[in-house]
């Protein structure tokens, strides 16, 4: 598991009930891609950032599930 202190966390609340917005460099995303995909699947948002250009490039969010009940 990736150390949460190794990347920026935009959210102030870390809980299953309150999704996080994680801002990570592309290089770190490549190294831990499975971890970030799991975070997105569990409801968190992962934003990939180009550190050299200081730009946010991609936002990864999990697919929302429809529950008719």
C-alpha positions as CSV (number, residue, x, y, z in Angstrom):
1,X,0.0,0.0,0.0
2,X,1.2,3.5,-0.8
3,X,2.1,5.8,2.0
4,X,-0.6,8.5,2.0
5,X,2.0,11.1,3.1
6,X,3.9,10.7,-0.2
7,X,1.4,12.7,-2.3
8,X,-0.8,15.7,-2.0
9,X,-4.3,15.3,-0.5
10,X,-6.7,18.1,-1.3
11,X,-9.5,17.0,1.0
12,X,-9.6,17.8,4.7
13,X,-11.5,14.7,5.8
14,X,-10.1,11.1,5.4
15,X,-13.0,8.7,5.9
16,X,-15.0,6.1,3.9
17,X,-18.0,8.4,4.2
18,X,-16.1,11.4,2.7
19,X,-14.2,10.8,-0.5
20,X,-10.8,12.2,-0.9
21,X,-9.4,14.2,-3.9
22,X,-5.8,12.9,-4.4
23,X,-3.4,15.0,-6.6
24,X,-0.5,12.8,-7.7
25,X,2.4,13.3,-10.1
26,X,2.2,11.2,-13.3
27,X,5.4,9.3,-12.4
28,X,4.0,8.2,-9.0
29,X,0.7,7.2,-10.6
30,X,2.6,4.9,-13.0
31,X,4.5,3.3,-10.1
32,X,1.3,2.7,-8.1
33,X,-1.4,2.4,-10.7
34,X,-3.3,-0.4,-9.1
35,X,-3.5,1.5,-5.8
36,X,-4.9,4.6,-7.4
37,X,-7.4,2.6,-9.5
38,X,-8.7,1.0,-6.3
39,X,-9.0,4.5,-4.7
40,X,-11.1,5.7,-7.6
41,X,-13.2,2.6,-7.5
42,X,-13.9,3.1,-3.8
43,X,-15.2,6.7,-4.5
44,X,-12.1,8.9,-4.3
45,X,-11.0,11.2,-7.1
46,X,-7.4,10.9,-8.4
47,X,-6.0,13.9,-10.3
48,X,-2.8,13.4,-12.3
49,X,-0.5,16.4,-12.4
50,X,2.3,17.3,-14.7
51,X,4.8,18.6,-12.1
52,X,7.1,20.2,-14.7
53,X,4.3,22.3,-16.3
54,X,2.4,22.6,-13.0
55,X,-0.8,21.5,-14.7
56,X,-3.6,19.1,-13.8
57,X,-4.0,16.8,-16.8
58,X,-6.5,14.0,-16.0
59,X,-9.1,13.3,-13.4
60,X,-9.8,9.6,-12.5
61,X,-13.1,8.9,-10.8
62,X,-14.9,5.6,-10.2
63,X,-18.0,4.6,-12.1
64,X,-21.1,5.4,-10.2
65,X,-23.5,2.5,-9.6
66,X,-27.2,2.9,-10.1
67,X,-29.4,1.6,-7.3
68,X,-33.1,1.9,-8.2
69,X,-34.2,1.1,-4.6
